[in-house]
């Protein structure tokens, strides 16, 4: 309804206003849990009766040649 598009000059001014020491998060530690740790995945192979452990969903998906979402839905 009230869509506003900033000019490139305005975008540059706003960007410069938050760089370096002017940034409110400058020199502050990241909050605990800001980066989520990877989830360890165990895959059981019924044919060989073996369990393989992967350090992350991404790694397991790559090794099994499937999409990450397929693993996430089962977790």
Secondary structure, 3 states (H helix, E strand, C coil): CCCCCCCHHHHHHHHHCCCHHHCCCCCCCCCCCCCCCCCCEEEEECCCCEEEEECCHHHHHHHHCCCHHHHHHHC
